[in-house]
Amino acid sequence: MANLQVLKSRIVSIEKTASITKAMYQIASSKLVSAQNAFTQYNQFKSAFDEVLNDVFKTTENNIFLNKDNRSKNKLFIIISTDRGLVGAYNQQLFKQFLDHIKDMDKNNVFVIAIGRRAFAFTNKEKLNRLNQEVILNHDDVNEATLGDYIDDLVELYVNNYYGEISVFSNKFINSMTQKPENEILLPIDIKSKVNQIAHDPYFYEGSKTDTLNDLIMIYIQSRLYGLLVDAKLSEYSSRIMAMKSATDNANEALEKLSLKYHQARQHKITNELLDISNSKL
């Protein structure tokens, strides 16, 4: 009797777990669509903006935002993780890649901004020089103001050569089954040269060219961060979909096995009761 009760309790528990993982799978799937749309729109903007940015900076000599020489050894990394778990190896592979990247660096030269609860906990554990003292939440509704309070200061510290490089560590969406951690350098900017293209300035500037370039830099930083956040969110949803599908499949498989054991035990109990009744009549 006790055995039947234990099996029944386990079946009910696994059924509840399966219903939760299935619901989370469906939620992540619905959110994936909006993230894909946002990512497509961002890439259209990025393509047009990069063309303008490349043209402008090709006519700019010795610009501090392009210069890679004589830079400070201090590097700032913005790490984008999730707020919640149940995303498979999404965060673990990101943190492992980051630690591999900085393993030969002096930790005194490594500074981080952690976006997401998991990254915040990770930087605490590794005792890294983290700039944000409070958690910066990685909301589902991604917006370009996530690091709005930091961007002006970060650009100024880069210009003053306190940071020699500013980059973002995040997961990039490859396909629905693959997300790859990568480090994208924001500053200094890497201008892509075009073959046989002569540098010329096709633009007229309202106000000074310097002010215009500074405004472009702010738009560049904000838009890149937004794009990387959207990309990371797309990767998060894909990873959660795979994790929840796997969890649901495992739960259903366990339910089949437990149901079989339960029915066998119940049949055995009924058979014993019938034997007891039969024996009592003899």
SVG drawing of the C-alpha trace seen along z (x, -y; Angstrom):
<svg xmlns="http://www.w3.org/2000/svg" viewBox="-16 -75 68 100">
<polyline fill="none" stroke="black" stroke-width="0.4" points="0.0,0.0 2.8,-2.4 4.6,-1.6 1.5,-2.6 1.2,-5.9 4.8,-6.7 4.5,-6.0 1.3,-8.0 2.9,-11.0 5.9,-10.9 3.6,-10.7 1.6,-13.8 4.9,-15.7 6.4,-14.9 3.1,-15.8 3.2,-19.2 6.8,-19.7 6.0,-18.7 3.1,-21.2 5.4,-24.0 8.2,-23.2 5.7,-23.0 4.3,-26.4 7.7,-27.9 8.6,-26.4 5.5,-28.0 6.2,-31.4 9.8,-31.4 8.6,-30.5 6.1,-33.4 8.8,-35.8 11.3,-34.5 9.2,-35.9 9.2,-39.5 13.0,-39.2 13.6,-38.0 11.7,-41.0 13.6,-43.4 16.9,-41.8 16.0,-42.1 15.0,-45.8 18.3,-46.5 20.4,-44.8 18.7,-47.0 19.6,-50.1 23.1,-48.8 23.9,-48.3 22.9,-51.9 24.6,-53.4 27.8,-51.5 28.1,-52.9 27.7,-56.5 30.1,-55.8 32.8,-54.3 32.6,-57.2 32.9,-59.8 35.8,-58.2 37.8,-57.5 38.2,-61.2 39.3,-61.7 42.9,-61.5 44.4,-60.5 40.9,-60.2 41.1,-58.9 38.2,-56.6 40.2,-54.8 43.6,-54.9 44.9,-51.6 48.4,-52.7 49.7,-53.7 46.5,-52.8 46.1,-52.0 46.3,-48.4 43.0,-48.7 40.1,-47.0 36.4,-47.3 34.2,-44.3 30.4,-44.6 29.0,-41.1 25.4,-40.3 23.8,-37.4 20.3,-36.3 18.2,-37.3 16.7,-33.8 17.9,-30.3 16.5,-27.3 18.5,-28.2 20.8,-25.2 24.5,-26.0 23.8,-29.6 25.4,-31.4 28.1,-28.8 29.6,-28.8 29.6,-32.6 31.4,-32.8 33.9,-30.1 34.8,-31.9 35.2,-35.2 37.6,-33.6 39.6,-32.0 39.9,-35.4 41.3,-37.1 43.3,-34.3 46.7,-35.8 45.7,-39.4 46.4,-41.2 43.1,-41.3 43.9,-44.8 43.6,-45.8 40.2,-44.1 37.0,-46.1 33.5,-44.8 29.9,-46.0 27.5,-43.1 24.1,-43.1 21.8,-40.4 21.5,-38.8 23.7,-35.8 26.6,-38.0 26.3,-40.0 26.6,-36.9 29.4,-35.6 31.5,-38.8 31.0,-38.6 32.2,-35.0 35.3,-35.8 36.0,-39.0 36.3,-41.1 36.4,-44.9 32.8,-45.6 31.6,-49.2 27.9,-48.7 27.2,-48.2 23.5,-47.3 22.1,-44.6 21.3,-45.9 18.4,-43.8 18.2,-42.3 14.5,-42.8 12.6,-41.0 11.6,-44.4 15.1,-45.4 15.7,-49.1 18.6,-51.3 18.6,-53.0 19.9,-50.0 23.3,-51.6 22.2,-55.2 23.6,-56.3 27.1,-54.9 27.7,-55.7 28.8,-59.3 31.2,-58.4 32.6,-55.4 33.3,-57.4 35.0,-60.1 37.2,-57.6 38.1,-56.0 39.0,-59.4 41.2,-60.2 42.9,-56.8 41.8,-55.3 40.4,-52.4 42.4,-51.3 39.5,-49.2 35.8,-48.7 34.1,-45.5 31.0,-43.4 30.9,-39.7 27.6,-38.1 26.0,-35.1 25.4,-35.5 22.5,-33.8 23.8,-31.4 20.7,-29.3 17.8,-27.9 20.1,-25.2 23.4,-27.1 24.4,-30.2 28.1,-31.2 29.8,-33.5 31.8,-36.3 33.6,-39.4 32.8,-42.4 35.1,-45.5 33.2,-48.8 36.1,-51.1 38.5,-51.6 36.3,-51.4 37.4,-49.1 36.6,-50.8 36.1,-48.3 38.0,-49.4 36.6,-48.9 38.8,-47.8 39.8,-50.6 37.7,-53.2 39.3,-56.6 38.5,-58.4 36.4,-61.5 34.0,-63.4 30.6,-63.5 28.8,-65.2 28.1,-68.8 28.2,-69.3 25.8,-71.5 28.0,-73.0 31.5,-71.7 32.7,-68.3 34.1,-67.4 30.6,-67.8 29.0,-65.8 31.6,-63.0 31.0,-63.0 27.3,-62.7 27.9,-59.8 30.0,-58.0 27.2,-58.2 24.7,-56.9 27.2,-54.2 27.7,-53.0 24.0,-53.1 22.9,-51.3 25.6,-48.6 24.7,-47.9 21.0,-47.7 21.8,-45.3 24.0,-43.1 21.2,-43.0 18.7,-42.0 21.0,-39.4 21.7,-38.0 17.9,-38.0 17.3,-36.1 19.9,-33.6 18.4,-33.3 15.0,-32.5 16.4,-29.9 18.4,-28.3 15.4,-28.2 13.2,-26.7 15.8,-23.8 16.2,-23.4 12.4,-23.3 11.8,-20.9 14.4,-18.6 13.0,-18.8 9.5,-18.2 10.6,-15.2 12.5,-13.7 9.5,-14.3 7.2,-12.5 9.6,-9.6 9.8,-9.3 6.0,-9.4 5.7,-6.5 8.0,-4.4 6.4,-5.3 2.9,-4.8 3.9,-1.3 5.4,-0.5 2.2,-2.0 -0.1,0.2 2.0,3.3 2.0,2.7 -1.7,2.0 -2.3,5.2 -0.1,7.1 -2.1,5.7 -5.4,6.6 -4.2,10.2 -3.0,10.6 -6.3,9.3 -8.2,11.8 -5.9,14.6 -6.6,13.6 -10.3,13.7 -10.1,17.0 -8.0,18.5 -10.3,17.3 -13.3,19.2 -11.4,22.5"/>
</svg>
